[in-house]
């Protein structure tokens, strides 16, 4: 899983992943080791999130809404808590506004834009 994320950062490939009770579509910007927890983390820009139930037929698709509010697009995911990770074969060109290279919250950076 970690190598898939590293490849996606290096290739600027969008990812789909489950985290908690939501499925997220993200643009991965950096992956490394958190200073705070010592665990692998993914820094990403979220494009879309919807309840896991919506993707499993547990709710009508019309009821599935985007759970990403304005100003909450940036997020950090603990890699060990990610499931259902898929590279989407869709690519992005530019880093998103607000992205910080050499993130001080990571003690080791494995890949970054």
N, C-alpha and C positions, 0 to 999 in steps of 0.2 A: 504494500500500500504506500509506504513512504517513497519508494522509487517512482511510483505512478505520479505522485504529487510533485516530486522534484522534476520529473520529465515535463509535466504540465506547466510548471513555472518557467522552465527553460524554453519551452516551445510556445508559450503564451496560449495554451489550450484551455478552454473552459471545462469545468468539472461539474458533475452532479454528485451530490453526497447526502447521506442521511446523518443528521445530528440531532439528538433528542427526538422530538416527535415531528420534526420537519424535514422535508426534502429541499435542499438548497441548490441553486444554480449559481456558480461563482466564477470569478476571474481570479485565479491564484496569483498573488504578487510576491510572496516570500514564504519560505519554510525553514524552520530552524529549531533551536532549543531555547525554551523560555527561561529567562533569568529567574523569574518568580517560582516556577515549579520544577524546572529541570527536565521537563517533558517536551516532546516534539510538538510544535504548533504550526498551524497554517494561517497566515495573514492573507485575507482575501476580500474582494469587493463582491458583495452579494447582488445578483441581478433579480433573483426571484426565490421565494420560499413558500411552500404550501404544506399543509398537514400531510403526514405520511399516509393517513387513511384515504386521502383524495387520490393517491397514486395506486392504491390497492383496491379500488372499487368500493371503498367503505363510505363514500359520500359522493353525491352527484358532482360531476366536474363543474357545473355551473355555480356550485356553492364554494368551490375552491378559490380563494382570493390570495393575492400576494401579501405575505406577512412581513414584508420589509418596509418599514416606514421611512419617510424622507429623513435624512440625517443619521440613519442607522445602517447604511449600506456596508460600511467597513465592519469586519468582525474577525475574531481570532477563534479558531477551532483547535481543540486538543486532538491530535491525530489518533490517539488510542481510542477516542470516543466516536470516531467517524466510522460509518458502515455504508454499504451500497455505493461504493466509490466507482465512478465511471468517467473516463475521459470522453468528451462529447464529440470530438472531431470538428469542433468549431473553434475559431481562433480570434484573438483580439490583438490590436496593433499597439495602442498606446496605454501607458499606465494611467490609472485613474487619479483625479485631483485629490490631493491629500496624502498620496503615497510617500513614504519616507524610506529611502535606501539606507542600508546599514542600521537597521532598527535597533535602538539601544535596549529594547525589551527582550532581545535574543542574545544569548551568550555565544552561540555558534549559529552561523547562517549557512544552510546547506544549498540554497538556491534563492535568487532574488532577481527581479527585473532590473 
